[in-house]
Amino acid sequence: MKLSLKVVPGASRDCITGWLGESLKVCVKVAPEKGQANKAVEKLIAQALGISARHTKIVRGTTSAHKVIEITGLSESAVRERLGNTSENTRP
C-alpha cells in the first residue's frame, strides 16, 4: 500500500505527530542531506508498524516535504490501525 506523508526534517525528536487529512505527519531529527532524512523516515514508519525497514520505501517526493511511502506486507487497514495506535494525535 502507499501512504502520503508530510515530513519535517531537522526536528527536535523523531516522532509521528498524527494525521493531516489523508497524510501522516512525521518528524525526524536528521537534516535533509544525502537522503539521510528519507532513511530515517522509512525506519521510523517501519518501527511504528512493527515491521522490518526493508518493507518501507519512499517512492515519490524524495526531495520534497510531501512524500509517498510504499509499505509491503501489511494491508491498508492494518497500517492505519497500527499508525493510529502509535500516533500522538488521533485521526479526525
C-alpha positions in Angstrom: 0.0 0.0 0.0 1.1 3.6 -0.5 0.8 6.3 2.2 1.1 10.0 1.9 3.5 11.7 4.4 4.3 15.3 5.4 7.8 15.2 6.7 9.5 17.7 8.9 13.3 17.1 8.9 15.6 18.7 11.5 13.0 18.3 14.3 13.9 18.1 17.9 12.9 14.4 18.0 11.8 11.5 15.9 8.0 11.1 16.1 4.8 10.6 14.3 2.6 13.5 15.3 -0.7 12.4 13.7 -2.9 12.7 10.6 -3.3 15.8 8.5 -6.2 14.8 6.4 -5.0 11.7 4.4 -1.3 12.4 5.1 0.6 11.3 8.1 2.9 14.0 9.7 6.3 12.6 10.6 9.2 14.5 12.3 12.8 13.3 12.2 15.9 14.8 13.8 18.1 14.2 10.8 18.7 17.0 8.4 17.6 16.5 4.7 21.1 15.8 3.4 22.1 13.0 1.1 18.9 11.1 1.7 19.5 10.6 5.4 16.1 12.1 6.4 14.4 9.7 4.0 16.1 6.7 5.5 15.1 8.0 9.0 11.5 8.3 7.9 11.5 4.7 6.4 13.0 3.4 9.7 10.6 5.3 11.9 7.5 4.2 9.9 8.8 0.6 10.0 9.3 0.7 13.8 5.8 2.2 14.3 4.3 -0.6 12.2 6.4 -3.4 13.8 8.0 -4.5 10.5 11.4 -4.5 9.0 12.6 -1.3 7.4 13.1 -3.3 4.1 9.3 -3.3 3.8 9.1 0.5 3.6 10.4 2.7 0.7 9.8 6.3 -0.2 8.7 6.1 -3.8 7.8 9.7 -4.5 8.9 13.1 -3.2 12.5 12.2 -2.2 13.4 15.9 -2.3 10.1 17.3 -1.0 8.4 17.6 2.3 5.4 15.8 0.8 6.3 12.2 0.2 4.7 8.8 -0.6 6.0 5.7 1.1 5.2 2.2 -0.1 4.6 -0.4 2.6 4.7 -4.0 1.8 3.5 -7.0 3.9 0.5 -5.3 5.6 -3.0 -4.4 4.4 -4.1 -0.7 4.4 -6.4 -1.3 7.3 -3.6 -2.9 9.4 -1.3 0.1 8.6 -3.9 2.7 9.5 -4.8 0.8 12.7 -1.2 0.5 13.8 -0.3 4.1 13.0 -3.5 5.3 14.7 -2.4 3.5 17.9 1.2 4.9 17.8 0.4 8.4 16.8 0.3 11.2 19.4 -2.8 12.6 17.8 -5.7 10.5 16.5 -7.1 10.7 13.0 -10.1 13.0 12.6 
